[in-house]
Amino acid sequence: MTSRRTALLLIAPLLIGLLVGFVAPIGAFLWRAIADDEVAAVLPRTLAALRGWNGEAPPDVAFVALAEDLRAARARDAETGAGGIARAAARLNAEWPGMRSLLPATGRRVTTPGDERAKILSASEDWATAAPWQAILRAGGPYTGFRLLATLDLRRDAAGAIAQTPEDQRIWRGILLRTLWISLSATLLCLLLGYPLAWLIATAPSRAQPWLLGAVLLPFWTSLIVRTAAWMVLLQKEGIVNAALIGLGLLDAPLPLLLNRFAVLVAMVHILLPFMVLPIAAALRTMDPALPRAAASLGAGKLRIFLRVLLPLSLPGVGAGCLLVFVQALGFYVTPALLGGPNDQMLAWFIGFHANRLVDWGMAAALSVLLLGAVAVVIGLYGRLVGFDKVRTA
Amino acid sequence: MRGALWAFGLLVLLFLLLPILVVIPLSFSSGSFLSYPLPGLSLRWYEAFFASDFWLPALRNSLVVGTVSAALATLFGVPAAFGLWQRNVPGRRLILAVILAPLAVPAIVVAVALLLAFGPRGLANSFTGLILAHAMLCVPFVVITVLASLARFDPVLLRAAASCGADPWTGFFRICLPRIMPGVAAGAVFAFATSLDETVVVLFLAGPAQRTLPRQMFAGLNDEISLAIMAAATLMVLLSTLLLGAVAWLRRPRR
C-alpha cells in the first residue's frame, strides 16, 4: 500500500515543476502591476534629497541631486542603450503630465556641473514649484497602486485622494464591461442553443445517441484556429453566407459580416457550444427516468414536470457548462483578433498589445490582474453557489 | 413537441458541423477564391502546401512539439495522479488547484508571463521553451483522465499483490498500470491534441523557427487568405478526427 510519503514523492516532480515553471513566472509577471522601480533606478539621489522635505519650495540640495542623477543616467543610457530616463519620464508622466518631455529636456541642460538650479529652471520654470518634485516622490516606489487604479479609470489627484479619470480619457472600464458583456452574451446564447440539443442527446434512442454525440465532439476536437478560419471564409463579403442570402433573394448587396461584434459572437458561440452541451447532457443522462414518470402519475403536467423535476436535476450540468463557457470566453484572444474590429477586442488583446507593441509590462500585468480577478470571481461564485463536488464532465 | 426538439437539435448540429464541412471542399478547388461553386477540383493547394517553405516545417514542428510535450506531460502527470489518488495526501485540494491552474488561467496571461520569464533565460524563441510551456498546459488533461481511470480501479488488487510479496513498484507496473493504460493513453492523446490546438502561447513565445500550424495559420489569416490555409485546415480536421477516434476507441466499453 502506498504511504502518504510515497504519494507526496510521486506528486513532487510535477508540483515542483509547475511551481517553478508556471506559478512563479505568473506571480513575477503580476508583481509588475504594483512594482515601481523606474524612477528610483534613475533618480536615487533626488529621492534621498527630498526625504524630510516640507512640501513647499523645493530645496537647493534637490536641484543638485537631480542634476547629478540625470548626468549619471544619461551616461548610463549612452553606454548601454537602456533608456532609463525615457522609462522614468514615462512613469512620471502618469503622475504629472508633461514629464515625458520635461525630464529628458532637463537632462540635456545639466550636462556640465555647476549652477544647477538656474540650468534646471531654464528647462522649465515649473521646477520652482512643488508639483514636479511631489510627482517624483509619489513615483519613488517601491510599490504603487496607480496602474491597478488606472485599469478601473481611477487615479490619485495631487492631494493623493482617489479620483475619477477625466471622462474623455476613460478607456478601461468600457473594455472590461465589453469583455464581460461579450462573454455573458456568448454564455447565454450557448445555453439557449445547447440545452435543447443536450436534451435531445440525452433522450434520443440509444442507436442515434453516438451519432449525435459524435456530431458535437468533432467540432469540439477541431482546432480553434480552424474554426475561426472557417467563419472568416463563411462571413466574407463574397463568402458563402452572403451568397446564400443573395441567392435566396433576401439581400440585394452583400452585408459586411466580418470585423464586427456579430462575427465575434457567432464564432465564439460555435467554439464554446460543446462545453455547454456535454456537461448538461451528462447531467441529464444520469437522471433516473422513473422520476418524470412518478411526477406524471402524481398528476403533474408536462411543463410542471420540466420546471419542478427535470430542470432542477439538470442544474449542476447547466452550472458547469456556464462556468466553462464564461471563464473561457473571458480570455478569448485569437477569435476577436481575427474576426472583430477595433471595438470588439477584449481584455486579452490589450494585454498582448501592451506587452508586445508598447513593451509596457507594468500595464500588461495590471490588466492581467483585472482579467484574472474576473475569472477568480466567477469561479469563486460558482464554488459558493454550486460547489465543485458536483462537477461531472462527459 | 418531440418533432420540434429534433428539428431544433439538428439545426444546432448543422450550425456546429457546417463551418467545418465547408472548409474541406474548398481545399480541393482548382480556382483560388474562397467561394462556391468551385470552378473545378484539383490537388494544387495540397501541392502548394507540401512544396512551400513554411507549411511543411510548421506541420513537422506541430507534430514534434505535440509529441514531446504530451510525452513530458504523461511522464510527470501519471505518477502525480497516482499520488493524488490517495485521498489522505496532505494539502490535496491545494495541490490539485496548482495542477489544474493552467486550465483556468487565460492563455494570454500565461503567454506574456512565460515570455517575460523565459526571455532572459534564453528559452524564448526556442523549442525547449515552447515544449515546456505546452507540457504545463497539457498536464491537467493527463491528471484528470488518469484520475478518472483510477477511480474505477480497485485498490484491493494492490494489497493482494503486496501480500503475494510484490513491492510497490511491481504492484504499480504489473497490476495497476495495465488496468489504467487506456486512461493513460487517452490522457496522452488529450495532451497532444491540446498542444496541436494551442495558438496564443506559440504566438508570443515561439520564433520563426518554431512556427506551428496554428501560428502559421494565424499569420496567413491576418494576411491575404490563400487556399493553402484551407488545405492546412483540412489536414488539421483530419488529425483531430483521428485523435477523437483514438480516444473513443480507448474509452470503448469492454467486457
Chai-1 contact restraints between the chains, C-beta under 6 A:
chainA,res_idxA,chainB,res_idxB,connection_type,confidence,min_distance_angstrom,max_distance_angstrom,comment,restraint_id
A,M1,B,R159,contact,1.0,0.0,6.0,A-B,restraint_1
A,T2,B,Q86,contact,1.0,0.0,6.0,A-B,restraint_2
A,A7,B,G83,contact,1.0,0.0,6.0,A-B,restraint_3
A,A7,B,Q86,contact,1.0,0.0,6.0,A-B,restraint_4
A,A7,B,V89,contact,1.0,0.0,6.0,A-B,restraint_5
A,L10,B,P79,contact,1.0,0.0,6.0,A-B,restraint_6
A,L10,B,F82,contact,1.0,0.0,6.0,A-B,restraint_7
A,L10,B,G83,contact,1.0,0.0,6.0,A-B,restraint_8
A,I11,B,A80,contact,1.0,0.0,6.0,A-B,restraint_9
A,I11,B,G83,contact,1.0,0.0,6.0,A-B,restraint_10
A,P13,B,F76,contact,1.0,0.0,6.0,A-B,restraint_11
A,L14,B,F76,contact,1.0,0.0,6.0,A-B,restraint_12
A,L14,B,A80,contact,1.0,0.0,6.0,A-B,restraint_13
A,L15,B,I95,contact,1.0,0.0,6.0,A-B,restraint_14
A,L18,B,V98,contact,1.0,0.0,6.0,A-B,restraint_15
A,G21,B,M136,contact,1.0,0.0,6.0,A-B,restraint_16
A,F22,B,M136,contact,1.0,0.0,6.0,A-B,restraint_17
A,P25,B,A113,contact,1.0,0.0,6.0,A-B,restraint_18
A,P25,B,L114,contact,1.0,0.0,6.0,A-B,restraint_19
A,P25,B,A117,contact,1.0,0.0,6.0,A-B,restraint_20
A,I26,B,A113,contact,1.0,0.0,6.0,A-B,restraint_21
A,F29,B,A113,contact,1.0,0.0,6.0,A-B,restraint_22
A,F29,B,L116,contact,1.0,0.0,6.0,A-B,restraint_23
A,L193,B,V12,contact,1.0,0.0,6.0,A-B,restraint_24
A,P196,B,F8,contact,1.0,0.0,6.0,A-B,restraint_25
A,P196,B,G9,contact,1.0,0.0,6.0,A-B,restraint_26
A,L197,B,G9,contact,1.0,0.0,6.0,A-B,restraint_27
A,L197,B,V12,contact,1.0,0.0,6.0,A-B,restraint_28
A,L200,B,L5,contact,1.0,0.0,6.0,A-B,restraint_29
A,L200,B,G9,contact,1.0,0.0,6.0,A-B,restraint_30
A,A215,B,L13,contact,1.0,0.0,6.0,A-B,restraint_31
A,A215,B,L17,contact,1.0,0.0,6.0,A-B,restraint_32
A,L217,B,L244,contact,1.0,0.0,6.0,A-B,restraint_33
A,P219,B,L16,contact,1.0,0.0,6.0,A-B,restraint_34
A,P219,B,I20,contact,1.0,0.0,6.0,A-B,restraint_35
A,W221,B,S240,contact,1.0,0.0,6.0,A-B,restraint_36
A,W221,B,L244,contact,1.0,0.0,6.0,A-B,restraint_37
A,T222,B,I20,contact,1.0,0.0,6.0,A-B,restraint_38
A,T222,B,V237,contact,1.0,0.0,6.0,A-B,restraint_39
A,T222,B,S240,contact,1.0,0.0,6.0,A-B,restraint_40
A,S223,B,D197,contact,1.0,0.0,6.0,A-B,restraint_41
A,S223,B,M236,contact,1.0,0.0,6.0,A-B,restraint_42
A,L224,B,D197,contact,1.0,0.0,6.0,A-B,restraint_43
A,I225,B,T199,contact,1.0,0.0,6.0,A-B,restraint_44
A,I225,B,P214,contact,1.0,0.0,6.0,A-B,restraint_45
A,I225,B,M217,contact,1.0,0.0,6.0,A-B,restraint_46
A,V226,B,A233,contact,1.0,0.0,6.0,A-B,restraint_47
A,V226,B,M236,contact,1.0,0.0,6.0,A-B,restraint_48
A,A229,B,L221,contact,1.0,0.0,6.0,A-B,restraint_49
A,A229,B,A233,contact,1.0,0.0,6.0,A-B,restraint_50
A,A230,B,P19,contact,1.0,0.0,6.0,A-B,restraint_51
A,A230,B,I20,contact,1.0,0.0,6.0,A-B,restraint_52
A,A230,B,V23,contact,1.0,0.0,6.0,A-B,restraint_53
A,W231,B,P19,contact,1.0,0.0,6.0,A-B,restraint_54
A,V233,B,L34,contact,1.0,0.0,6.0,A-B,restraint_55
A,L234,B,P19,contact,1.0,0.0,6.0,A-B,restraint_56
A,E238,B,S35,contact,1.0,0.0,6.0,A-B,restraint_57
A,I240,B,Y36,contact,1.0,0.0,6.0,A-B,restraint_58
A,G331,B,P106,contact,1.0,0.0,6.0,A-B,restraint_59
A,Y333,B,I108,contact,1.0,0.0,6.0,A-B,restraint_60
A,Y333,B,V200,contact,1.0,0.0,6.0,A-B,restraint_61
A,V334,B,T199,contact,1.0,0.0,6.0,A-B,restraint_62
A,L338,B,L221,contact,1.0,0.0,6.0,A-B,restraint_63
A,A348,B,P106,contact,1.0,0.0,6.0,A-B,restraint_64
A,A348,B,I108,contact,1.0,0.0,6.0,A-B,restraint_65
A,I351,B,I108,contact,1.0,0.0,6.0,A-B,restraint_66
A,G352,B,I108,contact,1.0,0.0,6.0,A-B,restraint_67
A,A355,B,V112,contact,1.0,0.0,6.0,A-B,restraint_68
A,A364,B,V112,contact,1.0,0.0,6.0,A-B,restraint_69
A,S368,B,V109,contact,1.0,0.0,6.0,A-B,restraint_70
A,L371,B,P106,contact,1.0,0.0,6.0,A-B,restraint_71
